[in-house]
Structures are given as C-alpha cells and as structure tokens.
Amino acid sequence: MTLLLSRSDLEGLLDPADCVAALRRGFTAAPAEVAPRRTVTSLPGPGGATALLPGLVEGVPAYTVKVNAKFPGRRPALRGVVCLHDLDTGELLALLDSATVTAWRTGLAAALGTHALARRDAETLTVIGAGAQSELVMRGLSRLRAVRALTVFDIDADRAADFARRHGALLGAPASVAPDLRTAVHGAEIVIVATWSRRPLLHAADIAPGTQVTSLGADEPGKSELAADLLKGARVVVDDIPLAVEMGVLANAGLGVEHAAGTLSDLLCGQAPGRVKDSEITVYAPVGLPWQDLAVAWTAYHAAAGAGAGADGPRGAGVGHTFDFLS
C-alpha cells in the first residue's frame, strides 16, 4: 500500500524542529556512494521541468525521486510529486506533494545555513520575496535565534503586508513593509532573498559590512539574485560546489570555484570555517540537493505511519485522491 500525502496532510504532520534535526543529520552524514542527478529543462511554453534523483542519506532505508513542473506565473508556482521508495525492494512507500516538501526542505535548510553564518548578535531580518520558501525560513530561523525586527519587500504589496503581519505577530516583534529593495535591506543584519529573478537584485553597495545574505533563487541556469561584485567581496558558502559553478549562484554571476569558501556540510562538520570576522559579508546560496527531499519525506512518512494519516490504496489506484493531492 502506498501513502498519498497531500499538502494539507504534510502541513499537519511535519514539525519544523524535527525537519531541522533531520536536515542537520543529512548535512553531517557521510556522502552517498551514488552521485545525485539534477536535470532542468525548458518547455515550449512559460514553464520548465526539473527532476532530482536519487535522494539518499546514510542510515535511511529509502530513496526519493522528485519531478517538478515550474511555472513562475502560477500559484503555486511549483507542482509535482516526490516518490519515496524502499531502498532494498523499490516498493513505492509514499507519494508526497513536492511543492510542500520542497518549501520545507529548502526553507529549513536555509535557516540552518543562515544561522550558522550570521553574527551571533544579528537580530534584524529582511525578507525579499514573501513566498512559500521564505515562510519556512522564518519558521526555522525563529527556532534557532531571536529575531527582534522584520522588514518585508515583495512586488505584491498585499502579500508582503500579510507576511509581515503574520510573522511579526508570531515573533512578537515589529514588522514593516518596505517600499523598495534599497529601503528593505538598509540596516538589515540578515537578508533572505527568495525570488524568481533573472537579473541581480542586490549589489555590493546595497549590503552593509557584517550582513548575512541568504539567496534561494539561483537554483537553475539563468536565475540570479546577487551581483558578481557582491559575491566577489563576500564569503560564499553553498550546498554543492560543482552545482554552484554549473547552474547555481556562481555560474549565474560568471564566477568560478575559487569564489566558494566551502559547503554547509563542511561548515557543520567543522571542516571549513564559517564567518571569520564580524565585519565580513557572508552568503549562503544553495541549489538544493535530492537528499534534502528524502530527509523531509522520510520524516513525514514516519509521522504519517505513526498517526495513521495519509490516504492509502493499491499502487496505481486512487483517482479520487489524485484530484485532492495538492489540496
């Protein structure tokens, strides 16, 4: 029997602290014996397709295959499925809504990277792009450190206002909406950027010394949030250096491997330094790796099994559930 876990199922089952712990274990685990593959392709229309496989983490007896449709002009912009398979038999254990899994693993892994690189006393936060990934960064980061003030900017002013209102209330901190990018980042000690931008949004002159910048949008060819002059003057940490050079933050800024200070795994394992001095600008810019999908999917699967949650049925059946899958 295969569990079908929709967005609403996953939101009810997943706990940020459990997922952060699972992601931390993944970042500090031994590298998988099988190299992951990430395939991105354009489509004739306005969207694109992405496949990530296999998601593997040492000690987890399962693997994932994720297939996404990416349509930036739609809401949700990401639609697809994460297939969770038994590692020994290939049995399909669960089908999970990929938009939810992706938002949780990306946002919470970004919270880990942000916390690891930011100054210990950094408490003022700016969010650029008030979407699903920023939601999860906030939920994770608020469990890792205090946030005393929040500023939000989004091209949709109503969405920015809603984001500021909700998260300001949760943080018990003042929250405001900025009228433009420059105003948004002024005085910020931590900046989270999560957009679909294909041109640099932030340059070196925009960012004050000592700021931590986390960029989540440079996850495929052509997408760019941070300018080359900003990256050249910063300590840049990624999740995978070859991918960062091939299709991530370094590739899209025309930079090479020499501009990467290491990976978040290196940092969390004590094999590379994070922030060396308070005055330097640090950047965390992941592409996103298949094992991160597994970390969240496996956590959700165990939570669903324990709670008796998730529609189940014969493999390949469940047409009624298909219509409800993204609800």
N, C-alpha and C positions, 0 to 999 in steps of 0.2 A: 504494500500500500504506500502511496506517495502523498505526503502532506502538501497541501496548497496553502501558502501563506501570503495573503493579500497585504496591502499597505496597512489597513486597519488592524489586521492580525499582528503584524510586526510592531506597530506603534504600541499595541497593548502588551506585547511580550518583552520587548527589548528594554534594558536598563542601561543608561549611559555609563555608569560605573563598571558594570560587567563587561561592556563592549570595550571600554578604555583598557581594562585589565587584559582582555583577550588580544587587543591590538599591541599592547606593550609586550606581551609574551611573544607575539609574532615578530616584532621588530628585534627582539633579543634572541630568537631561536637561530639554530644553525641554518644556513642557506639550503634550500631544497636541491635535491640531486638533479631534478628536471628543470631546465630553464623555462621561465614563463614566456608566453607569446601574447603580444598585443597587436591586433590588426584594426586599422582605421581606414575606412573607405568612404568616398563621396557617393552620393546618389544623384540621379538626374534632376531631382527637384531641390528643395531648400534644405534637406536634411542630410544626415550621414549615418553610418553604421559602425559599430565597434564590437569586437569580440575579445574577451580576455580568458586565457586558459593556460595551464590548469592552475587553479588556486590550491596551493599546498602549504601546510605548516607542520613542522616536525611535531609528532605526537598526536596529531589529529587524524583519525582513520577515515578521512573523507577528502574529496576534492570538489572544486567548483568549476563550472563553465558558465560564463556570463555573455549574453548577447543583448546589445542595446540599440535602439533607434534614438538618434539625437536630432531633435528639431527645435532649435533655439526660439523660434517664434511661437511655439505652442506652450500650453500649460497643462500638464507638466511637460517640460522640455525633454525629459528622458523617459523612455518607455522600454520595457523589456523584461527579461527573466534571468534569474540566477538558478542554475540547475545544481543541486547538491547530490553528489554520488558517493556511494560506499567505495572506499579505496580498494578493497580486495575483490569485490564482485562486480562493481559498476552499477549496482542497484540504484535506481533513482529514489533517493530518500525524500527529497522535497523540491518543490518549485516555489521560488520566492520572488516577490516584486522587486525588480532590480533598481528602480528609482529610489526605493526606501533603503535597500541595502547599500547602494552607492552613496547616498547622502549621509548615512550613519558612519560608514567606514571612512569616507573622505573627511567629513567634518570632525569626527572624533580623533582620527589620526593627525589632522591639522592642529587640533587642540593640544595634543601631545607635543608636536613639534614646536608650536608657538610657546608653550610653557617652558620647554627645555631651553629655548634660545633667548627669550625675553629677559630683561633685567629683573632681578628678584623684586625690586620695588615698583615695577611697571604696573600701573593700575588704571590708566585711561586708555580706552579702546575705541577705535573707529572701525566700522564695518562698511565696506563699499560693495554693494550687491546684496540686497536683502532677500535672498532666496533660500532654498532648502539646505544647501551646504552651510551657509552662514548660520542658519538656525542651530545646526548640530555643533558647529564650532562653539557657539555661545553656551550650549548645554554642557559640553565637555569642559570648556575652559573655566566656567563658573564653579566647577567641582575641583579644579586644580589650583586656582588662585583667586584672590579678591579682585573684583572689578568695581571701581569707585565711580566711574563716569563713562557713558556710552554716547557716541555720535554715529549717526547712520546717514548714508547717502545712497540713493538708488534713482535711476532715471524715471521710475514710477514713484512720485512723491507720496501717494497714498499708501503704497506698500512700505515705503521707508517709515512713514508715520506709525503704521500698525506695528512694524517690527520694533521700533523704538519704544512704543507704549508697552507692549507685552514684555519685552526683555528688561526694560527699566523697572517694571513692577516686580519681576522675578528677582532681579538683582537687588532691589531696594536702593537703587542708585539713580541719580539724574540722567535722563536720556533726551537727546535732541536730534532733530533732523537738519542736516547741513544743506545749504542751497546749491553748493557746487563741490567739486573734488578738492580744490585747494583749501577751501574752508574746512572741509571734513577732516583732512589729515593734519591741519595746523594744531600743534600741541599734543598730538596723539603719541603715546608711548608704545602702543601695539596697533598695527593696521592689518585688517583682514580684507583681502580682495577676492571676491568670488563672482566673476562675470563671464560673459561670452565674448569679451572684447577681442578684436583682431588688430588693434593698434595699442601701443603703450599708453597707459593711463597715468602712470607716475614716473617722474624723472628724479634725478639726484637732488635737484634744487627743492623738490617738494617735501623731502624727508629729513627730519632733524636728526642730528647725531644721537646715537643710543636707542633708536627706534627698532623694533622688531616688525618686519613686514612678512606676512604670510600670503602667498599668491596661489590660488587654487584653479585659476582659469587657463593656465598654459599647459594643458594636458594632452594636446594633439597638435599636429602641424598647423601653423598659421594663426594660432591663438596666442595673444600677447597682452600682458597687463603691465609689465615692468620694463622700462627702457634700459638699453645697454649701459648707459652712463651710471645708472643706479646700481646695476648688478656688478659692474666693474669695481665700484667703491665699497661693496658690501661683502660680508662673509656669507656665502651662499651654501645652504645645505639642501639636499634633495633626497628623494627616496630611492632613486636608482640613477647612477651617473650616466651609464650608456644611453638610457632612455631620455635623460635630460638633454644630452647632446644631440640625440637623434630627432626628438619630436617635442621636447619639453621647453622649460624656461630658457635654457642656454641656446638651444637650436633657434628658437624664435627671436632671440636677440642677436644672432650671429656670433655667439661666443663658443669657446671650446672647453674641453675637460679641465684645463688649468684654472678655470674660474669656479670650480666646485671645491668647497672645503671638505666635503665628505657627505655621508648619508646619515639619516636619522638613526639607522641601525648602528652605525659606527659610534655615534654620539651616545646613544643609550647603553651601548656595551662598553663604554669607556675607552674606545679605540681611536677616538678623534675628539678634539676639544669643541665645545660649543662656542658660546660668547667668551672672548678672551679679555675684553675690557668693556667697561660700561659705555664708553663713548662711540663704539663702533656700531654701524648699521648691520643688522643680521637679517637674512632672508631664508624662509623655508618655502620651497616651491616644488611640491610633489607632482608626479604624473598620475600616480595611482597604480597599485600592483594587484595581480589576481589573488594573492594570498590574503589580502585585506578583506576581500569579499568572503573568503572562507571563514576568517575569524568571526565576522558578524553573522554569517549564515549558520555556522555551527552553534554559536551561542543561541540564536533564535530557534534552531531545531531542537536543542535540548530543553529550552524553555517551553516550547510548544508540546513536546512529548510529556514533560512533567505536568503541564496544565491541562492536557487533553484537548489542546487547541488546534485549529487548522482543519479545513475540510479535507477529508481523505477519501480515496476511491481507487478503483482499479487503474493501473497505469494506462494513460491514453484516454481515459474516460473523463467525465465531469464537464460536459459542455455548459451546464448551468453555472458552474464555478468560473468558467472562463470569462463570462460577462462581468463577474463580480471581482475579478482578480486584482484590478487596480483601484478598487473602492477603498 
